[in-house]
């Protein structure tokens, strides 16, 4: 085997955002930690948001985030691209523009130097595509490879988007298909054709920049990116933070066909079960088939944006998204919450 052909996924127990600590576990870990107040801290870790936001002036706020994970692809360059795309996404979800980034890398001492170089090159190329700069970073030796970025972006203080601003009547949009976690799990077991994985990798390396550029022109009340907690986990955080209820039309959600078939076979990532444990008590699944339910809890890596927009702007935003994102989906509405379940599947 050539030194550049190291099988990265064989070195990792979990892949991509499937390695993320479950939302319920994370909430318990953060319990009781004192949060210091600062009037300029617009969004902090006491919220379930994608990034922190700190106001610098009346016209400028800093958006800061960090994200890294084990390999989700065997090709080092591709892995670097996916990890960078995923890390940049949190800034886009807040309505910001990425400006500066720092590498975070863990590598086994035995990993070939060319493989390390290709991971970094993949990250650099995707960051530069975003109009951002990598200015340094930190690396350590570890038995399992991991890569990602700390990213700083800019946003106007009055235009910050959080996951807790949704309003009754808002229309919900999603910008990428669902099923990445199932596909990557099946791929490790060699149950997926390479052409299917190539499509999946294409989704995971598509920046959410275009989605962000579309949505900031409209009255978007809330936004988050759909990653490790799955669509149900991230939507639940939005509904709870906004004190609203979401009603979804499951037939309008773009579920990757091959992932649906694999879910029927019971090929599901561990992260799906964690996500279901966290969110299922708040979800009325109606008569939705089990395999489609499973995909709604499936952890995504570098997933799309979940956008909650004023109903009067919905058609115009939908029209723009159709020509700009991998899969523009109008998936449901937000309603006033009157108790009971937070998410209704129809």
N, C-alpha and C positions, 0 to 999 in steps of 0.2 A: 504493500500500500504506500502511495506517495504521502509525504508528511503533511500535505495540505488536505488529505482526505480523511482526517480524523473524524470518527463518528461521534459528534458532540452529544447527541441525545442519549447515547449509551452511557454517558458519564453523569447523567442527571436522573434523580429519582422522580422529579416532577418536571413538567414542561411549561414554560411561559408563565402566564398569569394563573395557571392551575396550581402554582406553588404558593399563591397568596394565602396568608392567614385568614381564616373564615371571619366574616363580619361579626358574628356573635362572639367568637373568641377575642377578636380585636377590641370590641367594646368593653369586655371584662378586663382586659389588660390595661386599658386606659382609665378605668374607674378610680376615682380618688386622687388622681394627679392634679395638683393645683394649677389653675390657669391664671396667669398674670394678665391683668387688664392693661390695655394701651389703646387710647382713642383712635390711633392711626392703624391699628390692626383690624382691618375690615373683615377678614375671614381667617380663623385660626383652627388648630387641630381639635378644638372642642366641638367643631361641626363635622359632619360626615361629608366634607367636600373634597374636591379633587386636588386642590392646592391652597396654599395660604396667600393672602393678599395684604400688602402693607402700603398705606398711603404715604407718599413722599412729598407731594405737593398737590395743589388743587387740580392739576392737570395730569398727574402721573402717579400710578401705583405699581408696585412690583408684585409679580405673581411668581411664587416659588414652589417647586415640586421636586420629588425624587422618585425614581422607579428603576428597579433592576430585577432580573430573574435568571433562572437556569436556561440552557439551550432549548429552543422549540424547533430548531432545524439543524440538520447535520452540517450543512454548508456554513462555515464560519462567517463569510461575508454576509450571507442572508440573515443569519442570527443577529449580527450587528445592526443590520437595517431594521429588523423587526423590533429589537429592544429599543432602538432610538425612536422609532415611530410611536411606540407605546408610551415612552416617557414624555415626548413632546405633546401628546394628546391632552394631558391634564391642563396644560396652559390654554390650548384651544377651547377646551370645555368651559373655562372661566371667561371666555371672550377675549383672551389676550393674544399677544404675538410673541413667540419665543425669540430671545435675543442672545443669551449666553448659556453655555452648557459646560458641565464638567463630567468627565468620564468616571465611572465606578466599575472596577473590574476585579474579579477573583479568578485565578487560574491555577490549575495543578502545576507543580514544578516540572512535570514530565510533558506538558503540552508543547508541541512544536512551536517555535517562534513564529513561523509563517502563519499558523492558524491564529495566533494571538493578533498578529498584524492585520489579518483579514477581518477579524471581528471589529477591530478599531476602525479600519477603513470603511466597513459597512456603516458604522455609526457616524463617522465623519461625513460621508456622502449624503446620508439622509438628513443630518442636521443642517448641512449647507443648502440642501434643497428647500428647507424650511426658512432660509434666510437668517439662520442663527449661526453663532460661532462657538466652537469648542476651544476653551482657553486653558485647559489643564485637566487635572483629575487625580485619582488615587487608585492604586492597585495593591493587592495582597495575594499571597499564595493560599490556596484552598483546595481541598480534595475534589470539589465540584465546581466547574466553571460557572460564572455568573457575570452578566454585563448589563449596564444601564447608564442612566444619566441623572444628574441633578440639573434642573433647567430653571432659568430665570427669564421671565417675560415681562412685557409692559402692557398696561391697560389703563384707560381713563377711570378714575375712581367712581364716576357716576355710571359707568357702563359695565361694571363687574357682573358676571353671571354666576349664580350659585345653584345648587340643586334644591334649594328650599324656598324658591320664589314662585312656584307654580300657582295659578289661580283657577277657580272654578270656571269652566267654559273653554279653557285652553285646549288646543289641539296638540297631540303628541306625534312627533316624527322620529324616525330612526334612519341612519344613513349607511349602514352596512348590514349584510346578511348575518344570521345567527347559526352557529354550529361548529365553530372553530375548535372548541375544546374536545368535542367528540371526534372530530377528524384527526387531531393530533394524537389523541389517545389510540385510535385505531391504527394510525400510521406506525406507531412504535411496535405494534403487533403485526405489521405488514398486511393490514386488511384494506388498505386504500390504494387505488391506482395513483401513479405519480401525476397524471394529468389533473386529478382532483386536488392533490396537494399543491400543485403549481398554482391553481386558482386560489386556494386558501392563502398561500404565501403572498400572492398578489394583493389580496385584501389586507393582510397584515403589514404590508409595506406601503400602503396608501395613506398618506398623511390626512388628518382631519382638517387641514388648512382650508380646503375649498368649502367644506361644510361650515366652518367658522366664518369665513368671509361672506357666505350667503346669509347666515342667521343674524349677524350683527347689524344688518340693514333693516331689521324688522323688530317688532315688539316681542322679543323673546323674554319670558319671565323666569325661566329656569333651564339649566342644561347640565348634563353630566355625560361622561363617556362610559360606555358599557364594556367593562373589563372583567376582572376576576370574580366579582360577585354575581355575574350573570345579569340578564335583563331584569329578572324579578328582584334580585337583591338591590340593584341600583335604582330601579323604579320605586321600590318600597322606601328607600331612603329619601327619595324625592317626595313621595306622598306623605310620609311622616313629617319631614322637615317643613312641608308646606301646609300641613294639616288639611290635606285634600284626599280624594279617592280617585284611582285610575280605573277606567273601563276600557279594556283592550278588545279589539277585533282580531282574534288570533289568525284568521285566514288572510289578513293583510300583512302579517309579519313574514318577512322573507326568510324562511328556514331552508338551509341548504339541503337539497334532496338527498344526497348521499348520507348526510348526517342523520336525517330522519330514519332512513333504512337501517343505519348502524344502531341507532337508539332502540329501534324495534328489536334488534338482536341482543340488546342489553349491553352494548359496548359504550360505557359511560365513564367519564373521568371522576376521580375521587372528589374533585372540587365541586362537581354537580351535587353530590350528596351533602356536602357541607353547606352549599347555598340553599338547598331545599330545607335542611334542618333550620337554618336561620330564618327563612322567609315564608315557609309554607303555611304557617298558622294565620298569616295575614292575607292569603290568596284564596279566593273562591274560584276553583278550577272549572266549575260548570260541567259541561260534557266534553271537554277537550280530551282527545286521546292521550294516553300516558306518554307515548314517545314524544309528542309535541310539547306536553308539559315539561318533560325532562330537558328539552332543548331550551326552554325559557329560563331554566336554572343553570344552563351550561356556562362555565367560565369562558370568557372570550379574551383573546390576546390582541391588543391594538384594535379593539372593536370600534364601532361607529359612535356618533353622538346621539344622545337621546334629548330631544328638544321639546320644550313646552312653550307654545307661542299663542299670542292673542288670536281668537278665532277670526277676526276681521283681516288678519295678515296671513292666514293659513294657506289660502290658495296661491297667493303670490310667492310665498316662501317655497311651497311645494313645487311650483313651476321652475324656480331657480335650482332647487336641489336636484331635480330630475336630470339636468344636464351637467351636474357638477360632482356628484358623489357616486360611489359604487352601486348603491341601491336605495333610492328614495322611497320611504314607506310612511304612509299616514296610518298609524296603528291604533289610535284611540283618542280619548278625551279625558280631561280632569274634571271631577265634580266636587261639589261641597261634601264634606265628610260628616256623617251623622252617626258614627259608631259602627262597630263590626269590622268586616274585612276592608283592607286598604286597596286591594287590587281585585277586580272582577274580570275573569276571562270569558269571552263570549264568541 
